[in-house]
Amino acid sequence: MHTENNDNKLIMALNGAGVALAYGLLAVSLWLSTEVPLATKGYWAMGILLLTISLINVVKYRFDHRSSSDRISRIEEARNDKLL
C-alpha cells in the first residue's frame, strides 16, 4: 500500500509538470505571436483555462461516481455475507 501511494505521488507530479509545461509553452507562444491581436490572445487564454476547469470537474465527478459505486457494492456484499 505504501508503494502504491508513492507511485500515485510520482504520477501526479509528472502530470502536474506536464500541465505546467503546457501552460508555459502556451504562454510563450501567445506572448511571442505578434500578428495576433491582444483581444484574441485573451480569448484563447480564457478558453484554455475554462477547458482545464471543465476537465478537472469531469474527472472529479467520474471519480466520485466510481467511489460511490464501490462503496455501495461493499455495503451490499457485507449485507449478503450477514444474510448467509
PyMOL commands that set and color helices and strands:
alter all, ss='L'
color gray80, all
select helices_A, chain A and resi 2-32+38-83
alter helices_A, ss='H'
color red, helices_A
deselect
rebuild
show_as cartoon
